[in-house]
Amino acid sequence: MKSFTVTETEVYEGLSVETDPYPHIQVGGRGKGARYTRVPLGRQDFSGVTRVERCHPITTKGKGTLLLVKEQRPDHRRAMVLVSVRGGEKGSSYVLNEDGHNVLDLDDSGRGAYGLRLLAAGHSSDGMYGRSGGPHVQMLLILNEGSCVCVERRGQINTGLSKVWIRWRPETGLVTGSLADIFPDEREAV
């Protein structure tokens, strides 16, 4: 499936690869007041790459560890999205499903009833000991065709929207913006 990284102002194709101590995708931040999660990459699949454009998640048999490997069969109906939208100054960010419920409150399997699956979560924070702002939530999600999530940004918003909607549609790709931006057909019908 295709992979994307979403920030408060842009969408990038692919996921950046961190190499220390082993090849992985970073979810969250490092330091005090932060939570850092590593999603490892299959060594033989992604040796020497700096960006992963297409991949597929698997769970290892022994330990049950999540691992990203090369896609064997193209899956155009789903997309892997690293949501990395910061909150406002001295604020925070939260990822919500279509009904406004926090995605972190999904059931134990990480699967929601809204066409999404939570693979990994972490967060970063601002200032010494994380006291100036945060958490700024980061999540690695799988979005099924037509599904969407909303990132609510709290605090003083200087750039971007206070609510960033993200929707995956294979025919149009990953769309971000206001609610009217991601549902243009429905807006015209009203």
C-alpha positions in Angstrom: 0.0 0.0 0.0 1.1 3.6 -0.5 2.5 5.4 2.4 2.3 9.1 3.4 3.4 11.5 6.1 1.0 14.3 7.0 2.1 17.5 8.9 0.0 20.5 9.8 0.8 22.2 6.5 1.9 19.5 4.0 1.5 15.9 2.8 4.6 13.9 1.7 4.7 10.7 -0.1 6.5 8.0 1.8 7.8 7.5 5.4 11.2 8.7 6.5 13.6 5.9 7.7 15.7 6.3 10.8 18.7 4.0 10.8 20.0 4.1 14.4 20.1 1.5 16.1 18.3 -0.4 13.2 16.1 0.7 10.2 12.8 1.8 11.6 10.0 4.4 11.2 9.9 6.9 14.1 6.5 7.6 15.7 6.6 10.2 18.4 9.5 12.2 19.8 12.5 11.7 22.1 13.2 13.4 25.4 11.4 14.3 28.6 7.6 14.3 28.3 7.7 12.4 25.0 6.8 8.9 24.0 8.9 7.3 21.2 7.9 4.2 19.3 10.0 2.4 16.7 8.3 0.4 13.9 11.1 -1.8 12.5 11.6 -2.5 8.8 12.4 -5.8 7.2 16.2 -5.7 6.8 16.3 -7.5 3.5 13.4 -5.5 2.1 14.6 -1.9 2.9 18.4 -2.2 3.1 20.0 1.3 2.5 16.8 3.2 1.8 16.0 6.6 3.3 12.3 6.7 2.4 9.6 4.0 2.2 7.0 4.6 -0.5 5.1 1.3 -0.4 5.0 -1.3 2.3 2.8 -3.8 4.2 2.6 -4.5 7.9 3.0 -8.0 9.3 3.3 -9.4 12.8 6.2 -11.7 13.5 5.3 -15.3 14.7 7.7 -15.5 17.6 7.2 -12.3 19.6 4.3 -10.8 17.7 6.3 -7.7 16.8 4.9 -5.3 14.1 7.2 -5.2 11.1 7.0 -3.3 7.8 8.0 -5.3 4.7 7.9 -4.8 1.0 4.4 -5.0 -0.5 3.9 -8.4 -2.3 0.6 -7.5 -4.0 -0.4 -3.9 -4.7 -3.1 -2.8 -2.4 -4.7 0.3 -3.8 -7.7 0.3 -1.4 -5.7 1.2 1.7 -3.0 3.7 2.6 -0.5 3.8 5.5 -0.4 7.3 7.0 2.0 8.8 9.6 0.0 11.6 11.2 2.5 14.1 12.6 0.4 17.3 13.1 1.6 19.5 15.9 -0.7 21.5 18.1 -0.6 25.2 18.5 1.8 27.1 20.7 1.5 25.9 24.3 -1.1 23.5 23.0 -1.5 19.9 21.9 -3.0 17.7 19.2 -5.3 14.7 19.2 -6.4 12.4 16.4 -10.2 11.8 16.3 -12.3 9.4 14.2 -15.3 10.6 12.2 -17.5 10.7 15.3 -15.1 12.8 17.3 -13.7 9.9 19.5 -10.0 9.7 20.2 -8.3 7.1 18.0 -6.3 6.0 21.0 -9.5 4.7 22.5 -9.9 2.0 19.9 -10.4 -1.6 21.0 -7.4 -3.8 21.9 -6.9 -5.0 18.3 -6.2 -1.4 17.2 -9.1 -1.7 14.7 -11.9 0.8 14.6 -15.3 0.7 13.1 -14.4 3.6 10.9 -12.2 2.0 8.3 -8.9 2.6 10.1 -6.4 0.6 12.0 -3.9 2.0 14.6 -0.4 0.5 14.1 1.7 2.6 16.5 1.3 5.8 18.5 3.7 8.2 20.2 3.9 11.9 21.0 6.4 14.7 21.3 6.3 17.7 23.6 7.7 21.2 23.9 10.0 22.9 26.4 12.1 21.5 29.2 10.4 18.4 30.7 7.5 18.8 28.2 5.8 21.6 30.2 5.4 24.2 27.4 3.1 22.2 25.3 2.0 18.8 24.2 1.3 16.1 23.8 1.7 16.5 20.0 0.3 13.1 19.0 1.9 11.0 16.2 0.2 7.9 14.8 0.9 5.4 12.2 -2.5 4.4 10.7 -3.9 2.3 8.0 -6.9 4.0 6.3 -9.3 2.0 4.2 -10.9 3.4 1.1 -13.1 6.4 2.0 -12.2 6.5 5.6 -11.1 9.7 7.3 -9.7 11.1 10.6 -9.5 14.6 12.1 -6.5 16.0 13.9 -7.7 18.6 16.4 -5.1 21.2 17.2 -5.3 23.1 20.5 -3.5 26.1 21.7 -2.5 29.3 19.7 -2.7 28.3 16.1 -0.3 30.4 14.0 -0.2 28.3 10.8 -2.6 25.9 9.3 -6.1 24.9 10.4 -7.3 24.2 13.9 -8.9 20.9 12.6 -7.0 19.1 9.9 -9.1 16.4 8.2 -7.4 13.5 6.4 -9.3 11.3 3.9 -8.0 8.4 1.7 -9.7 7.7 -1.7 -7.7 5.6 -4.2 -9.0 7.6 -7.2 -8.1 11.0 -5.7 -5.3 10.0 -3.3 -4.8 11.4 0.2 -6.7 14.6 0.7 -6.2 17.0 3.7 -7.8 20.2 4.7 -11.0 21.5 6.1 -14.2 19.3 6.2 -15.4 21.1 3.1 -12.1 20.4 1.3 -12.2 16.6 1.8 -15.9 16.2 1.1 -16.4 18.5 -1.9 -19.1 16.3 -3.5 -21.3 16.4 -0.4 -20.8 20.2 0.0 -22.1 20.8 -3.6 -25.1 18.6 -3.0 -26.3 20.6 0.0 
